[in-house]
Amino acid sequence: MMDIHFTERITENTDWATIAFISSVALVVLVKTLFEKKFVDFTNIILSSKFFKTYRDSNSLMSWFNILLVLVHFISFSFFIHLSLSYFGVTEKFNWQHLLFVASGLASFILVKQILDKLISFTFEINEFHSFYNLQKISYKNFIGILFIPINIFLFYNSVQNEYIMHSLIGLFITLNALAFINILRANSKQIISQFFYFFLYLCALEIAPYLIVSYWFIKLNLI
């Protein structure tokens, strides 16, 4: 008689990721539907400054347009950091708790930066410049977050073993954020020059030091 041996089939539950990806796309579609003209201007921020000239008022930063896109960029950034860390073996790709841990770390990082941001801008009396600078910074991150939705989907549902692909995507992520920062500096060059000392301190405290600390942590983990 033939012996029948059953082998346990182990499948990973990825429903949580699918829900997150669908939710991100749905939020982008919702924003495009509710704020069609504004969204069109937003998608051209790399090529044109029209978006920042038109929507630079103080209420723009806390508008629903911005809040919904910040949520998208937060999900997108959390996923990409999680997927990058999983490639280096720090996290497990299909473990939603690891993604939650990464998202919590990113949220804490952003929160601390925002508190220091407000404190420094109030101390140096550069609130107006700070608000516009923050609007530009967040808008670029929102844009990058949308761009990385399909990249995250590809990385999550495919096993990427080629180190050149992964390093190229990480390099693209860093480059886009760096280019955004350079564009912001160029757009505000006159104000920066007129308040160079304050901006230099602001830059060192909030745009350089935090990322140096994160880079040191990555070096300690032998990731870079």
N, C-alpha and C positions, 0 to 999 in steps of 0.2 A: 504493500500500500504506500502511496506517495505521501510523504510528510509535507504538510503545508506550514510554512513559517511566516508569521506576520511581522513586518518591520514597521515600527512606529514612524509615522510621517509627521515631522515637526514643521509647522508653518508659523511664520511671524505675523502677529496681528498688526496691520498697518492702517486700520480704519481711522485711528486718531490723526495720522498724518494726512490721509485723504481729506478728512473733514477740515483740517487746518488749511490745506492748499485750496480747496473749494471755497472756503470762507474768505481767503485772501483775494481770490479772483472775483468773488461776489462783491466784496467791498469796493474793489476797483471799478467794477461795472456800476455799482450804486453811485459812487462819486461822479463817474462820467455822466450818468443819467441826470443826477440832481444838479450838477454844476458843469454843464456841457462846455460853455464858452471858457470858463476858468480852467477846466481840465485841458482844453486844447492849448491854451497859453502855457499851462504848466508843463506839458509834454515838450515844449520848445525851449525850456530854460537853458539847455546846453548851447543853443544857437542864438537866443535872443534874451534881452533883459526886460522885455515887455511885462512879463509876469510880475517881477519885483517892483517895477515902476507903477503898475496898476493896483497891486494888492499889498502895498507896504504899510497900510494903516495898522495901528496897534491891535485892533480886533482880529486881524487876519490870522495871527498866530494861534488863537484859540477858537477859530471857526470850525464848523463841522467838517468842512472840506479838509482842513489840516488834521483834525483829530482822527478821522477815519483813515487817512493815508499814513499817519504816524503808526496806527495799529498795524497796518499792512507792512510797513517797513520794519517794525519791531518783530513781527512774526518771521519775515523774510530773513532779517539779520540773525535772529536766534537760530533758525534752521541752518543757515549757511555756516555759522560758527560751530554748531553741533555736528554737522556733516564733515566739516574740516577736521574737528577733533576726533571724530570717529575714524577718519582715514588714518590718523596717527595713533590710533588705539587708545585714546584717552577716554572716549565715550563709546557706547554701543549704538549703532545707527538706529536700530528698531526699538530701542528702549525709550519710551515716552517720558520716563522719570528723569533720564539723563538730559533730554531736551528741556524739561521743566527746570532742571538745575541750571542749565546754561541760560535759559530765559530769565531766571531769578537773578543770576549773576549779572547779566546785561542790564536788567532793570535797576539793580542796586548801583551799578556803575553810573548809569544815566542819572539816577536820582541824586547821588552825591555830587556829580558834576553840576547839576542844575542848581543845587543849594549853594555851592561855592560860586557858581556863575552869578547868581542873584546878589550874593554878598559882596563880591568884588565889584560888580557894576554899580551897586548902591554906594559903596565906599569911594569909588573913583568918580562918581556922578556922571556915568556914561550910559544911563538907562535907555535913552532914545537910540543911541548907536547899538547898544546891546540887543534891543528888541528886533531891530532890522537885521542885525548880524545873525541872530538866532533864527529868524524867519528864513533867511537864505540858507543857512546850514541845514535846517530841518527839511526844507523843500528839496535840496539836493539829495539828502538821505532818503526821502520818500521816493524820489525818482529812481535812485539806485535799488531801493527795495523792490520796486515793481519790476525792474529789469531782471532781478535775481529770482523771481518766482519760477519761471521756466527752468532756470539752471538748478534750483533746489529740487524741483520735481524730477529732473533728469538724474541728478546725483542720488536721490533717495531710492528711486525705483530701478536703478542700474548699478551693477557692481563695477565701480571704477577702480581698476588696479594700476592703471598707467600713471606713474608719478608726474609725468610732464603735463597731463591734463589737469590733475588736481593742483599742482603748483601754479599752472597758468591761470586757473580760475581764482586762486587765492591772490595771485599777482594782479589780476584784473580788478578784483574787489578793492585791494589797497590802492591801485592806481586811480580808479574812479573817484574814491574818496579824497585822494590827494589832489586830483585835478579840480574837484569841486572846491576844495579849500583854497587853491590858487586862484580860481575864478572869483571867489568871495574877496580875497585880498586885493585883487585887481579892481573890482567894482567899488571897493571902499578905500582905495589908496589915498585919496585926499584927506579923508577923516583920520585915517591911520597916521599919516604924516603929521597932522596937526595935533594929534594926541599920542605921539609915538611912545612916550615913556609908559603911560598907562596901558596902552595896548600891548606893549612888550611884556609887561608884568602879567597881564591877562593871558597872553599867548603862552607864556612859560608855565603859568599855574594851571591852566585848564586845557590847553591844546597840545602841550608837549609832555609835561610831567606824567599825566595819567597813562599815556600810551607807552612811555618809557618803562613805567612800572609793569604794565601788561606784557611788554616785550621781554622784560627781565624774567617774568614768570614763565613765559614760553621757552626762554633759553634754559631756565632751570629744569624744565620738563624735557629738554633736548628735542623740542619741536622745530627750532630754527637754529 
